Amino acid sequence: LKKKFGKVGWQIRYLGNLKTDGGRDRILQSLVDMEEHYQQMTTYLIKRYPTDVMMVVFTSIDTVQHFFWHYMDQNHPQHDVVGITKYGDAILKAYKKMDQIIAQLTSDFPEETTIILMSDHGFGPTGGRVIRLNHYLADLGLLRLHNVSGWRWSKSLLANTIKGLDSVLRSTLPSDYKARLARFFPKLRRQWESYYTEFYNINWKETKAYCYEVLTFPPSIWINLKYLRQYGIVEPGSEYEKLIQYITEKLYELRDPVTGKQLITRVYRKEEIYHGPYLDHAPDLIITWWDGIPLVAKPSFSGNKQESVVEFKGANPITSGEWGGIHKLHGFLILKGAPFKRGGQLNTAGIVDPVPTLLYLLDLPIPDDLDGRVLYEAFTKEFTISHDVSTRKDNDNDHKGYVERTYSDEEAIKIEEQLRGLGYIE
Protein backbone atom coordinates (compact mmCIF):
# COMPACT_ATOMS: atom_id res chain seq x y z
CA LEU A 1 0.00 0.00 0.00
CA LYS A 2 2.83 2.41 0.83
CA LYS A 3 4.53 1.66 -2.46
CA LYS A 4 1.38 2.30 -4.48
CA PHE A 5 -0.39 5.00 -2.47
CA GLY A 6 2.31 6.58 -0.32
CA LYS A 7 2.36 6.85 3.46
CA VAL A 8 -0.94 5.84 5.04
CA GLY A 9 -2.35 8.62 7.23
CA TRP A 10 -4.15 6.76 9.99
CA GLN A 11 -4.85 9.79 12.13
CA ILE A 12 -5.33 13.55 11.90
CA ARG A 13 -2.63 15.37 13.82
CA TYR A 14 -2.55 18.82 15.35
CA LEU A 15 -6.23 19.11 16.24
CA GLY A 16 -5.01 21.34 19.05
CA ASN A 17 -4.26 23.99 16.40
CA LEU A 18 -7.92 24.87 15.81
CA LYS A 19 -7.23 28.43 16.89
CA THR A 20 -7.53 30.21 13.55
CA ASP A 21 -9.59 29.87 10.40
CA GLY A 22 -6.42 28.79 8.62
CA GLY A 23 -5.91 25.95 11.09
CA ARG A 24 -9.54 24.89 10.88
CA ASP A 25 -9.44 24.94 7.08
CA ARG A 26 -6.32 22.75 7.06
CA ILE A 27 -7.94 20.21 9.37
CA LEU A 28 -11.11 20.01 7.26
CA GLN A 29 -9.09 19.52 4.08
CA SER A 30 -6.89 16.91 5.79
CA LEU A 31 -10.01 14.93 6.71
CA VAL A 32 -11.18 14.95 3.09
CA ASP A 33 -7.74 13.89 1.85
CA MET A 34 -7.54 11.06 4.40
CA GLU A 35 -10.97 9.60 3.52
CA GLU A 36 -10.27 9.80 -0.23
CA HIS A 37 -6.98 7.99 0.41
CA TYR A 38 -8.82 5.24 2.31
CA GLN A 39 -11.37 4.94 -0.47
CA GLN A 40 -8.65 4.51 -3.11
CA MET A 41 -6.85 1.86 -1.05
CA THR A 42 -10.07 -0.02 -0.30
CA THR A 43 -11.08 -0.11 -3.97
CA TYR A 44 -7.62 -1.36 -4.90
CA LEU A 45 -7.67 -4.12 -2.27
CA ILE A 46 -11.14 -5.30 -3.29
CA LYS A 47 -10.12 -5.62 -6.93
CA ARG A 48 -6.62 -6.99 -6.33
CA TYR A 49 -7.43 -9.36 -3.46
CA PRO A 50 -11.10 -10.47 -3.68
CA THR A 51 -12.37 -11.86 -0.39
CA ASP A 52 -15.62 -12.88 1.27
CA VAL A 53 -15.59 -10.07 3.83
CA MET A 54 -14.07 -6.61 3.61
CA MET A 55 -14.29 -3.90 6.27
CA VAL A 56 -13.15 -0.28 6.24
CA VAL A 57 -13.55 2.41 8.91
CA PHE A 58 -13.99 6.10 8.12
CA THR A 59 -13.51 8.56 10.97
CA SER A 60 -13.87 12.08 9.54
CA ILE A 61 -17.53 12.47 10.54
CA ASP A 62 -16.65 11.68 14.15
CA THR A 63 -13.85 14.25 14.19
CA VAL A 64 -15.89 16.99 12.48
CA GLN A 65 -18.80 16.57 14.89
CA HIS A 66 -16.54 16.70 17.93
CA PHE A 67 -14.91 19.97 16.91
CA PHE A 68 -17.49 21.79 14.75
CA TRP A 69 -20.86 21.03 16.37
CA HIS A 70 -21.03 24.37 18.20
CA TYR A 71 -20.87 26.24 14.89
CA MET A 72 -23.88 24.40 13.47
CA ASP A 73 -26.10 24.18 16.57
CA GLN A 74 -27.64 27.53 17.46
CA ASN A 75 -28.99 26.06 20.73
CA HIS A 76 -25.51 25.01 21.84
CA PRO A 77 -24.53 26.75 25.12
CA GLN A 78 -21.25 27.74 23.46
CA HIS A 79 -22.61 28.48 19.99
CA ASP A 80 -20.16 30.47 17.88
CA VAL A 81 -22.28 33.25 16.35
CA VAL A 82 -19.32 34.53 14.34
CA GLY A 83 -17.95 31.22 13.07
CA ILE A 84 -21.36 29.95 11.94
CA THR A 85 -21.02 31.95 8.72
CA LYS A 86 -17.96 29.96 7.63
CA TYR A 87 -18.28 26.67 9.51
CA GLY A 88 -22.00 26.26 10.15
CA ASP A 89 -22.19 23.68 7.33
CA ALA A 90 -18.86 21.92 8.05
CA ILE A 91 -20.65 18.82 9.40
CA LEU A 92 -23.13 18.76 6.50
CA LYS A 93 -20.26 18.95 4.02
CA ALA A 94 -18.50 16.05 5.79
CA TYR A 95 -21.64 13.90 5.49
CA LYS A 96 -22.04 14.81 1.84
CA LYS A 97 -18.43 13.90 1.17
CA MET A 98 -18.90 10.57 2.90
CA ASP A 99 -22.01 9.92 0.79
CA GLN A 100 -19.89 10.48 -2.33
CA ILE A 101 -17.15 8.15 -1.08
CA ILE A 102 -19.63 5.38 -0.25
CA ALA A 103 -21.28 5.80 -3.68
CA GLN A 104 -17.92 5.54 -5.42
CA LEU A 105 -16.89 2.53 -3.35
CA THR A 106 -20.10 0.59 -3.88
CA SER A 107 -20.13 1.33 -7.62
CA ASP A 108 -17.03 -0.86 -7.87
CA PHE A 109 -18.58 -3.77 -5.94
CA PRO A 110 -19.93 -6.86 -7.72
CA GLU A 111 -23.71 -6.62 -8.09
CA GLU A 112 -24.41 -9.41 -5.59
CA THR A 113 -22.41 -7.72 -2.80
CA THR A 114 -24.15 -7.30 0.53
CA ILE A 115 -23.39 -4.03 2.31
CA ILE A 116 -23.62 -3.30 6.03
CA LEU A 117 -23.19 0.36 6.96
CA MET A 118 -23.08 1.23 10.63
CA SER A 119 -21.89 3.81 13.13
CA ASP A 120 -20.53 2.90 16.55
CA HIS A 121 -22.50 5.71 18.24
CA GLY A 122 -24.57 8.81 17.59
CA PHE A 123 -23.74 12.45 18.25
CA GLY A 124 -25.03 15.51 20.04
CA PRO A 125 -23.89 18.77 21.62
CA THR A 126 -21.74 19.12 24.71
CA GLY A 127 -23.56 20.85 27.55
CA GLY A 128 -20.89 23.19 28.88
CA ARG A 129 -20.82 21.26 32.17
CA VAL A 130 -17.52 20.07 33.66
CA ILE A 131 -17.34 17.44 36.40
CA ARG A 132 -14.41 16.55 38.69
CA LEU A 133 -15.30 13.25 40.33
CA ASN A 134 -12.12 12.67 42.32
CA HIS A 135 -12.73 16.09 43.85
CA TYR A 136 -16.21 14.90 44.89
CA LEU A 137 -14.91 11.61 46.28
CA ALA A 138 -12.35 13.56 48.30
CA ASP A 139 -15.11 15.83 49.65
CA LEU A 140 -17.01 12.70 50.72
CA GLY A 141 -13.94 11.42 52.55
CA LEU A 142 -13.59 8.42 50.23
CA LEU A 143 -10.38 9.58 48.54
CA ARG A 144 -7.40 10.89 50.49
CA LEU A 145 -4.38 12.79 49.25
CA HIS A 146 -0.99 13.01 50.87
CA ASN A 147 -0.22 16.28 52.59
CA VAL A 148 1.76 18.47 50.23
CA SER A 149 4.62 19.34 52.57
CA GLY A 150 8.36 18.68 52.61
CA TRP A 151 9.26 16.09 50.02
CA ARG A 152 5.59 15.92 49.02
CA TRP A 153 5.75 19.60 48.09
CA SER A 154 8.72 18.87 45.85
CA LYS A 155 6.73 16.08 44.20
CA SER A 156 3.85 18.50 43.65
CA LEU A 157 6.25 20.92 41.99
CA LEU A 158 7.57 18.07 39.84
CA ALA A 159 4.01 17.13 38.86
CA ASN A 160 3.23 20.67 37.73
CA THR A 161 6.46 20.76 35.74
CA ILE A 162 5.63 17.43 34.07
CA LYS A 163 2.14 18.65 33.15
CA GLY A 164 3.67 21.61 31.38
CA LEU A 165 6.30 19.53 29.62
CA ASP A 166 3.81 16.83 28.68
CA SER A 167 1.77 19.03 26.35
CA VAL A 168 4.94 20.40 24.75
CA LEU A 169 6.50 16.97 24.15
CA ARG A 170 3.29 15.42 22.86
CA SER A 171 2.81 18.23 20.36
CA THR A 172 6.41 18.30 19.11
CA LEU A 173 7.90 14.79 19.33
CA PRO A 174 7.06 12.40 16.46
CA SER A 175 5.33 9.17 17.50
CA ASP A 176 8.45 7.12 16.66
CA TYR A 177 10.51 9.06 19.20
CA LYS A 178 7.80 8.65 21.84
CA ALA A 179 7.70 4.91 21.19
CA ARG A 180 11.47 4.66 21.60
CA LEU A 181 11.36 6.54 24.88
CA ALA A 182 8.61 4.23 26.14
CA ARG A 183 10.54 1.14 25.04
CA PHE A 184 13.88 2.12 26.56
CA PHE A 185 12.54 3.76 29.72
CA PRO A 186 9.33 1.87 30.68
CA LYS A 187 9.58 2.80 34.37
CA LEU A 188 10.08 6.44 33.50
CA ARG A 189 6.93 6.36 31.39
CA ARG A 190 4.83 4.88 34.19
CA GLN A 191 6.15 7.43 36.68
CA TRP A 192 5.55 10.25 34.21
CA GLU A 193 1.92 9.23 33.72
CA SER A 194 1.46 8.90 37.48
CA TYR A 195 2.56 12.49 37.99
CA TYR A 196 0.55 13.76 35.05
CA THR A 197 -2.70 12.24 36.38
CA GLU A 198 -1.93 13.17 40.04
CA PHE A 199 -2.15 9.47 40.98
CA TYR A 200 1.20 9.85 42.75
CA ASN A 201 -0.51 12.01 45.37
CA ILE A 202 -3.33 9.62 46.28
CA ASN A 203 -2.96 7.96 49.67
CA TRP A 204 -4.08 4.48 48.65
CA LYS A 205 -4.05 3.10 52.20
CA GLU A 206 -6.83 5.54 53.11
CA THR A 207 -8.70 5.67 49.79
CA LYS A 208 -11.91 3.70 49.23
CA ALA A 209 -12.93 4.92 45.75
CA TYR A 210 -11.27 6.73 42.86
CA CYS A 211 -11.50 7.60 39.16
CA TYR A 212 -9.14 7.63 36.21
CA GLU A 213 -9.56 11.24 35.16
CA VAL A 214 -7.64 10.98 31.91
CA LEU A 215 -10.54 10.53 29.50
CA THR A 216 -12.70 13.47 28.47
CA PHE A 217 -15.83 11.43 29.01
CA PRO A 218 -17.10 11.38 32.61
CA PRO A 219 -14.89 8.80 34.30
CA SER A 220 -16.17 5.65 35.94
CA ILE A 221 -15.64 4.93 39.63
CA TRP A 222 -13.48 2.13 40.96
CA ILE A 223 -13.65 0.68 44.46
CA ASN A 224 -10.29 0.04 46.16
CA LEU A 225 -11.27 -3.52 46.96
CA LYS A 226 -9.18 -5.69 49.25
CA TYR A 227 -7.65 -8.79 47.63
CA LEU A 228 -8.20 -7.26 44.16
CA ARG A 229 -6.33 -3.94 44.23
CA GLN A 230 -2.73 -3.71 45.36
CA TYR A 231 -3.52 -1.49 48.37
CA GLY A 232 -7.19 -2.39 48.68
CA ILE A 233 -8.90 -1.50 51.96
CA VAL A 234 -12.62 -2.16 51.26
CA GLU A 235 -13.82 -5.56 52.40
CA PRO A 236 -15.83 -7.60 49.87
CA GLY A 237 -19.41 -8.27 50.87
CA SER A 238 -21.48 -5.95 53.02
CA GLU A 239 -18.90 -3.13 53.24
CA TYR A 240 -18.56 -3.11 49.44
CA GLU A 241 -22.34 -3.14 48.92
CA LYS A 242 -22.93 -0.29 51.40
CA LEU A 243 -20.21 1.78 49.75
CA ILE A 244 -21.66 1.20 46.28
CA GLN A 245 -25.09 2.29 47.52
CA TYR A 246 -23.70 5.34 49.33
CA ILE A 247 -21.71 6.59 46.32
CA THR A 248 -24.68 6.04 44.01
CA GLU A 249 -26.96 8.08 46.28
CA LYS A 250 -24.38 10.86 46.51
CA LEU A 251 -23.96 10.98 42.72
CA TYR A 252 -27.71 11.43 42.37
CA GLU A 253 -27.52 14.37 44.76
CA LEU A 254 -25.32 16.39 42.39
CA ARG A 255 -27.21 19.30 40.85
CA ASP A 256 -26.92 21.09 37.55
CA PRO A 257 -25.42 24.53 38.31
CA VAL A 258 -27.70 26.09 35.66
CA THR A 259 -31.12 24.51 36.24
CA GLY A 260 -30.73 23.13 39.76
CA LYS A 261 -32.10 19.79 38.55
CA GLN A 262 -30.54 16.37 39.15
CA LEU A 263 -27.30 16.25 37.14
CA ILE A 264 -26.70 12.50 36.70
CA THR A 265 -29.66 10.52 35.41
CA ARG A 266 -28.37 6.98 35.89
CA VAL A 267 -25.53 5.13 37.63
CA TYR A 268 -24.95 1.51 36.63
CA ARG A 269 -23.23 -1.23 38.56
CA LYS A 270 -20.73 -3.10 36.44
CA GLU A 271 -22.84 -6.28 36.51
CA GLU A 272 -25.63 -4.41 34.70
CA ILE A 273 -23.40 -3.69 31.70
CA TYR A 274 -20.55 -6.20 31.65
CA HIS A 275 -20.28 -9.94 32.14
CA GLY A 276 -17.79 -12.72 31.64
CA PRO A 277 -14.57 -13.99 33.23
CA TYR A 278 -12.89 -10.55 33.23
CA LEU A 279 -15.63 -8.73 35.12
CA ASP A 280 -13.15 -7.78 37.85
CA HIS A 281 -11.35 -5.58 35.32
CA ALA A 282 -14.45 -3.40 34.83
CA PRO A 283 -15.13 -0.23 36.85
CA ASP A 284 -17.55 -0.73 39.73
CA LEU A 285 -19.86 2.18 38.88
CA ILE A 286 -20.52 3.60 35.41
CA ILE A 287 -22.08 7.04 35.02
CA THR A 288 -24.23 7.59 31.95
CA TRP A 289 -22.72 10.10 29.56
CA TRP A 290 -25.26 9.26 26.87
CA ASP A 291 -28.43 10.45 28.63
CA GLY A 292 -29.48 13.69 30.24
CA ILE A 293 -27.10 16.63 30.53
CA PRO A 294 -23.87 16.06 28.57
CA LEU A 295 -20.86 16.11 30.89
CA VAL A 296 -17.15 16.52 30.16
CA ALA A 297 -14.57 15.35 32.70
CA LYS A 298 -11.60 17.36 33.90
CA PRO A 299 -8.76 16.41 36.30
CA SER A 300 -9.71 17.27 39.87
CA PHE A 301 -6.43 18.42 41.38
CA SER A 302 -4.97 20.99 39.04
CA GLY A 303 -3.66 23.22 41.83
CA ASN A 304 -6.57 25.67 41.60
CA LYS A 305 -8.44 25.29 44.88
CA GLN A 306 -11.32 27.43 43.55
CA GLU A 307 -12.43 24.75 41.09
CA SER A 308 -15.75 23.17 42.04
CA VAL A 309 -17.00 19.61 41.60
CA VAL A 310 -19.47 20.68 38.91
CA GLU A 311 -18.93 23.81 36.87
CA PHE A 312 -20.81 25.48 34.03
CA LYS A 313 -18.48 26.82 31.36
CA GLY A 314 -21.12 27.44 28.75
CA ALA A 315 -20.63 31.19 28.96
CA ASN A 316 -17.03 30.79 27.77
CA PRO A 317 -16.20 30.32 24.07
CA ILE A 318 -14.83 26.95 23.00
CA THR A 319 -11.05 27.02 22.89
CA SER A 320 -8.60 25.18 20.68
CA GLY A 321 -8.88 21.40 21.06
CA GLU A 322 -12.08 21.56 23.13
CA TRP A 323 -15.10 19.55 22.04
CA GLY A 324 -18.37 21.07 20.87
CA GLY A 325 -19.97 17.67 20.19
CA ILE A 326 -20.06 14.44 22.17
CA HIS A 327 -21.12 10.82 21.61
CA LYS A 328 -24.73 9.72 22.05
CA LEU A 329 -26.11 6.24 22.51
CA HIS A 330 -28.13 5.77 19.31
CA GLY A 331 -26.33 5.45 15.99
CA PHE A 332 -27.50 3.97 12.70
CA LEU A 333 -27.40 0.63 10.90
CA ILE A 334 -28.20 0.13 7.21
CA LEU A 335 -28.34 -3.28 5.50
CA LYS A 336 -28.44 -3.57 1.71
CA GLY A 337 -28.49 -6.62 -0.54
CA ALA A 338 -30.66 -9.44 -1.87
CA PRO A 339 -30.96 -11.29 1.49
CA PHE A 340 -32.58 -8.25 3.14
CA LYS A 341 -36.10 -6.87 2.98
CA ARG A 342 -36.53 -3.63 1.08
CA GLY A 343 -37.84 -0.63 3.00
CA GLY A 344 -37.88 -2.40 6.35
CA GLN A 345 -36.99 -0.77 9.64
CA LEU A 346 -35.04 -2.15 12.62
CA ASN A 347 -36.19 -0.90 16.00
CA THR A 348 -34.22 -3.08 18.42
CA ALA A 349 -30.81 -3.58 16.82
CA GLY A 350 -27.81 -3.36 19.15
CA ILE A 351 -24.16 -2.66 18.46
CA VAL A 352 -23.23 -6.32 19.10
CA ASP A 353 -25.82 -7.72 16.65
CA PRO A 354 -24.02 -7.24 13.31
CA VAL A 355 -21.39 -9.89 14.15
CA PRO A 356 -23.76 -12.87 14.60
CA THR A 357 -25.83 -11.49 11.71
CA LEU A 358 -22.75 -11.51 9.49
CA LEU A 359 -21.87 -15.07 10.50
CA TYR A 360 -25.41 -16.15 9.65
CA LEU A 361 -25.15 -14.36 6.31
CA LEU A 362 -21.95 -16.31 5.54
CA ASP A 363 -23.44 -19.67 6.62
CA LEU A 364 -20.87 -19.92 9.41
CA PRO A 365 -21.56 -21.41 12.84
CA ILE A 366 -22.23 -18.91 15.61
CA PRO A 367 -20.37 -19.52 18.90
CA ASP A 368 -22.89 -20.16 21.64
CA ASP A 369 -21.18 -17.66 23.97
CA LEU A 370 -21.12 -14.83 21.43
CA ASP A 371 -22.83 -11.59 22.45
CA GLY A 372 -25.58 -10.26 20.21
CA ARG A 373 -28.27 -11.93 18.12
CA VAL A 374 -29.05 -12.56 14.47
CA LEU A 375 -31.31 -9.79 13.13
CA TYR A 376 -33.78 -12.22 11.55
CA GLU A 377 -36.36 -9.49 11.03
CA ALA A 378 -34.06 -7.84 8.47
CA PHE A 379 -33.95 -10.88 6.17
CA THR A 380 -36.45 -11.92 3.52
CA LYS A 381 -38.62 -14.93 4.24
CA GLU A 382 -37.04 -16.78 1.33
CA PHE A 383 -33.55 -16.35 2.76
CA THR A 384 -34.42 -17.52 6.29
CA ILE A 385 -36.24 -20.59 4.94
CA SER A 386 -33.23 -21.66 2.89
CA HIS A 387 -30.61 -20.82 5.54
CA ASP A 388 -30.57 -22.58 8.89
CA VAL A 389 -28.67 -21.19 11.85
CA SER A 390 -25.84 -23.36 13.09
CA THR A 391 -24.14 -22.86 16.43
CA ARG A 392 -20.81 -23.94 17.79
CA LYS A 393 -20.32 -24.77 21.43
CA ASP A 394 -17.08 -23.32 22.68
CA ASN A 395 -15.18 -25.83 24.79
CA ASP A 396 -13.36 -24.36 27.77
CA ASN A 397 -10.46 -26.69 26.96
CA ASP A 398 -9.94 -24.75 23.74
CA HIS A 399 -8.75 -21.82 25.83
CA LYS A 400 -6.15 -23.65 27.86
CA GLY A 401 -2.77 -22.17 27.29
CA TYR A 402 -4.32 -18.89 26.16
CA VAL A 403 -2.11 -15.97 27.10
CA GLU A 404 -3.76 -12.59 27.51
CA ARG A 405 -2.20 -10.18 25.04
CA THR A 406 -1.48 -6.61 25.99
CA TYR A 407 -0.33 -3.66 23.92
CA SER A 408 3.36 -3.19 23.46
CA ASP A 409 4.80 0.15 24.56
CA GLU A 410 5.07 1.21 20.93
CA GLU A 411 1.43 0.33 20.25
CA ALA A 412 0.26 2.03 23.44
CA ILE A 413 2.09 5.24 22.51
CA LYS A 414 0.43 5.33 19.09
CA ILE A 415 -3.03 4.67 20.54
CA GLU A 416 -2.62 7.28 23.27
CA GLU A 417 -1.34 9.82 20.76
CA GLN A 418 -4.35 9.31 18.52
CA LEU A 419 -6.84 9.51 21.41
CA ARG A 420 -5.17 12.62 22.77
CA GLY A 421 -5.11 14.21 19.32
CA LEU A 422 -8.84 13.57 18.93
CA GLY A 423 -9.58 15.04 22.35
CA TYR A 424 -10.55 11.77 24.07
CA ILE A 425 -7.70 12.06 26.55
CA GLU A 426 -7.30 15.15 28.73
Secondary structure, 3 states (H helix, E strand, C coil): CHHHHCCCCCCCCCHHHCCCHHHHHHHHHHHHHHHHHHHHHHHHHHHHCCCCCCCCCCCHHHHHHHHHHHHHCCCCCCCCCCCHHHHCCHHHHHHHHHHHHHHHHHHCCCCCCCEEEECCCEEEECCCEEECHHHHHHHCCCCCECCCCCHHHHHHHHHHHHHHHHHHHHHHCCHHHHHHHHHHCHHHHHHHHHHHCCHHHECHHHCCEEECCCECCCCCEEECECCCCCCCCECCCHHHHHHHHHHHHHHHHCECCCCCCECCCCEEEHHHHCCCCCHHHCCCEEECCCCCCCEEECCCCCCCCCCCCEEECCCCCCCCCCCCEEEECCCCEEEECCCECCCCCCCCCCCCCHHHHHHHHCCCCEECCCCCCCCHHHECHHHHHHCCCCEECCCHHHHCCCCCCCCCHHHHHHHHHHHHHCCCEC
